[in-house]
Amino acid sequence: MLFCIFVSYELIILNQYIYLDNNATTQIDKRVLDAMMPFLTDNFANASSTHHFGLEVKKSVFIAKEKVAELVNADTGEIIFTSGATESINLALKGLAFHPKNTKKHIVTVQTEHKAVLDTCKYLETVGLEVDYL
């Protein structure tokens, strides 16, 4: 007999956890961890710095952009790395809303959308955009 219960996004099966909230965060893939370890330990400089350490990291960021761009058939200038989902949401929604060529000032979203999306939409309403919440 299998006994399981849901407790705050976790499915507990016989004292073993199965994580079900991968929208919030996901275990890092070992290949990604291996690629990132040099930048989490030895090469941790700010890529925007002009000193030697920063310039070396900047080269690595550009190489990463080239790899991602090739993977998705884009130009490196179209690849933007962000610190996380909230920053990405703000960049996308506010970037489109405030783009000088954008004449459409209407967003349609759902009430069950992530809080970061809803908060950004609420802000955009305060600056004149129309938002419909389905």
N, C-alpha and C positions, 0 to 999 in steps of 0.2 A: 504494500500500500504506500502510495506517494503522498506525503503531506507537504503542502506549500502554502505560504501566505505572502501577500504583498505588504511591504512596509516601506513607505517613502521611496518608491521607484526601485526597490530591490526585491527580487524574488528569492525567498529563502527556501532552500530544499535541503532537508536533513542537515542543518547547521552549515551548509555550504552556500555561499552567496553567488548569485548570478546578477551581474550589474545590468540594469535595464534603462539607465538614463544616459545613453551615449549622445544625446543631444546636448547635454550639459558639458560633458568632457569624456574623452575616450582614452583608453590606454594607448600609449605611444607605441607605434610599430617599431620593432627592434632595428630595422634598417634606418628609420628616421633618427632614432636615438644614437645609433652608431655614427651617422653623418653629423649630428649636432654636438656630440661629446667634445670635440676640439673647441667649440665655441662656448661651451658651458664650463670648460676647465682652463684652457691655456690661452685661447684666442678670443677673449671676451671683450675686446675694445669696442667702442662706439664707432660704427661704420661712417658716421657723419663727421668724425674728428679728422683733423688734418695731419696728425702725427703719424709716424710710421705704423704703429699698431692699428690705428683706425683705417689707414689706407689699405693695409693687408686684408682686414675684414671686409672692407668695401669691395675689393676684388672678388672675394668669395660670394658676397651677396649678388654681384653682377653675374657671376657664373651660375648661381642658383636661378636667377631670373632667366638666363638663357635656356637653362634646362626646362623650366616650367613653360616658357614661351614656346619652345619646340614641342613639348608635350601637348599643348592645347592649340597649336598652330596660330600663335600670336606674335606680335612684336614685343621686344623686351620693354619698350616704353608703355605697353598696355598692362604690364604686370606690376601690381602694387602689393607689397607685403604689409599686413597690419598686425597689431598685437593681439587681436581677437575678434570675436563676432560682433560685439557692440561697436567697436571702431569701424568694422567693415560695413555694418548696417548704416551707421551715420554717414560714412563716406558715400555709399551708394545712393541713399535716399536724399540726403541734402545736396549731394553733387548733382543729381538729376534735377532736383527742385530749383536750385539756384543757377543752373547752367544758363548762360545768356541766350542761347538759341531755343530754350525750352519755353514754349508758349502754353503748354498744358499744365494746369495747376490743380490737378485732381488726382488723388490717390484712392485706390480701393484696397482694403485689407480685411482681415477677419478679426473678430473680437478675441479669438483664441490664439492669436499670434503671440510670439515671444514679447516679453515686456520691453525689451530694447527697441523692437520695431514700433510697438504702441507708443512708447515714450517719445520717440522721434517723430511719429505722426502727430502726436498731440502738440509738440513744439511747432511743427510745420503749419498746423492750424493757426497758431498764434501769429504767424507771419503772412497769413493770407491764403494758404492752400486749403482746398476743400478735401476733406477725408471722409469717405464712407466706410463704416465698420459693418461688415456682413455678419 
